[in-house]
């Protein structure tokens, strides 16, 4: 799958987030323009290595799960697995708190939006810098 084809599966807001993380101008850009900006740099090996080094322990654990599941990794499944192993705490009902990594005092990367905007194309050539979606556009 080409980078452009993969990017077309994402929503425009997700593409804008990816572009902003790469310090690209998003204002006034339509979806195809964003794809054109992102496609040439999506699989840049150096940027991928930098992104992997910058992952938090919980983000790295999510990435490991995605890879174990061959990329077919719904957010709910990963959350349940990480809750079971104690990597994150079970999320409280809306408005009463959030999932946190045990002992960290930091919100889990698996909050309401899930890891979708954290990791992308893991099994399709590696996680892009700043990673984005487990499955495009959801």
Protein Blocks (a to p, Z undefined) as FASTA:
>chain_A
ZZklmmmmpcfklmmmmmmmnopafehpafklmmmmmmmmmmgmklmmmmmmmpcfklmm
mmmmmmmnnopacfklmmmmmmmnomaccdddehiaccddehklpacfklmnommlmpgh
klnopaaehiabfbghZZ
